[in-house]
Amino acid sequence: MTAILKVDTIQDTSGNNIINESSDTITIGASGDTISIPSGATIANSGTATGFGKLLQVVTATDSSARFTNSTSFVTGSNTLAVNITPSATSSKVFVIVNTTAYNNVSGKSMYLSIYRDSSDLGNGSSGMINSYDTDTSGQRTIGQPTSMSVLDSPSSTSQLTYQVYVKTDSGGEIYFNYANIKASITAFEIAG
């Protein structure tokens, strides 16, 4: 036997609305109320949930292998130092942060680093996000330069995106990346728009 209860509003004994339906919107409780989910209970979502917070997902990757290049155009710094993220809405933003070490081994030359989304440079195109000029004339290169960069991206996409570090150097130089096998990291955060 199936029973159907048809109402627009359910109230408590004081006449306060507990559940109200209007124009296909169901409101539970009122401003200032606390809705409690008992321990062991589960809320399952098979639709779209909004308004539950701004940080929607986090993905990260690391690389502890030293890399180098003498390329004068931007190339992948490390295939391992890349993250794939699929935004849940076109309004989402993606915050990406990178930490590593790098240096250029020729005095008077520069190293350039940038964050790419797929094939798009999120830096300024020619100098990327970091341009470090090497003024050391001693010829000694023993310490990697700590390097950090970040970007808040608005990809307007719900397709899988790849964020990755790209590097290049001036002609005659050579950039060392993840110097001395120090662990580098890249982390992407999806933030609700």
N, C-alpha and C positions, 0 to 999 in steps of 0.2 A: 504494500500500500504506500502511495506517495502522497505526502502532505505539502501544500504550498501555503506559505504565509506571505501576504502581500501588504507591505507598509512602506511609507516614505521615510518615517522617522521612528527610532527607538530612543526612549528617554529613561533616565533613572528615576527613582522615587521622588526626587526634588524637582523634576520637570526639566532637567538639563539634557540636551541632546547627546546621546552616546554614539549613535550612527544615524547619518542623514544622507539621503540620496536626492540629487537635484541635477537635471540636465546631464545625465550619465556620469556624474561625478559623485563618488561616495566619500563622505567626510567622517572620519572616526575621531570622536572627542572634540574638544574645543580648545581655543588658545589658552595656554597655561596648563592644560591637562598633561598627565604622563601616561603613555601607553606602555604597559609592561608585558614583556614576552617571558613566560616562565622558563626556568632552567630545563633544558632538554627539548624545548619546542624548536621548531624549524620554520623559518619563513622562506618559501620557495617562490622564485620569480621566473615566469616564463614569458614575460613581456618586457617593457621598458621601465626601469626604476629611475626616478630623478629626485634630486633634492636631498640625497642621503650623504652628501659629502663631496669634496672637490677632488681628492686624490683617488683615481679610479683603478690604476694599476702601475706596477713598477717592474722593470726588467733591467738586468745588469749583466755585464760580461767582464772578464779580466784576461790579461795576457802577461806572462812573466818571461817571455822570450825577447831577447834583444833583436832589434831590426835596424836596417839601414837602407838608405837610397841616395843616389846622386842625381835623381830626376829633377829637371828644372820646371816640370809641370806637375800639378797635383796628382799623386798616386795614393793608393790604399796604403796606410801606415801598417796595418795588421788586419788580416782576415779574421783573426780571433777577437779583436777588439771592435766588435760590432753587435748591435742589438736589433731585434725585430720586434715591432710593436704594432698592433692593429687598434687604432682608436675606435671607441664605441659610438662616437657621433662626430659629424663634421664640425661641430662647434668646439670640440675638444682642442686643448693646446698640449704640446709635448715639451717638457723641460728636460734638456739633456746636459749632463755635466761629465767632463773628462778630467782625469788626473793621471799624469805620467811623468817621465823624465826624458829630456832630449837635449842634444847639442849639435852644433855645426863644427866640423873639424878644421876649417880653414879660416884664418884671421881675415877680417874684412869682408866676410860673406854672411849671408843671413839664412836662417831657417824659418820656414812658414808652416803653420799648422792650421787646420780648419775642421769643422764638423760638416759632414755631408748628410743630406737626407736623400737616399737613393743616389741619383746623379746630380743633385742640386747642391751647390756650395752655399752653406748658410752664413758664410763670411762675406767679405766684400769682393770676392772674385779673383783679385790679383794677389792680395796679401793674406787672404784667409781671415783668421781670427787672431793669430799670434805671429808677429814678425820680430824675431830676436836677432840682433846684429852682433857678431862676434868681434870684439875689439882686442882680444888677447893676442899679443904678438910673441909670447914666449914659446909657442909651439907645444905646450903641455896641455893635454886634455884628460883630466882624471876624474872629474866630477860631472855627473849629468845635471842639467838644470831642471829643477822642479817646474812642471808646466801644468796649468789648469785652465780650462776654458768651459764656457757654458752658453746655452742659447735657449730662449723660449720661442718655440716654433708654433705656427698656426697652419698646419698642413691642409686643413679643410678636406679630410679624407677619412673613409672608413675601410680603406684597403691596408694590407700589411705594408709597413714602412721599415726601411733599414737605415739606422743611424750609425755612422762610422767615421773614424779619424782618417783624414788625408794629410799628406805631408809633401813638401818640396824644398829645394835648396837653390841657392844661386849657382851659376855655372862655376865649376872648379871646386865646389864644396861638397860635403857629404854629411847628411843628417843621420844621427844615431837616435833611435827611438826605443823606449824602454831600456835605457842605458843600464848596463851592469845587471840585466835580468831583474830589475826592480819591477814589482807588480804594478801594472797600469789598470785602470778601470774606466768603464763607461756605463752610465746609468741613465735610463729614460723614464720619466714619470708622466703618465697621462693625467691631465688636470681638466676637470669638467669646465666647459665654457659658460 
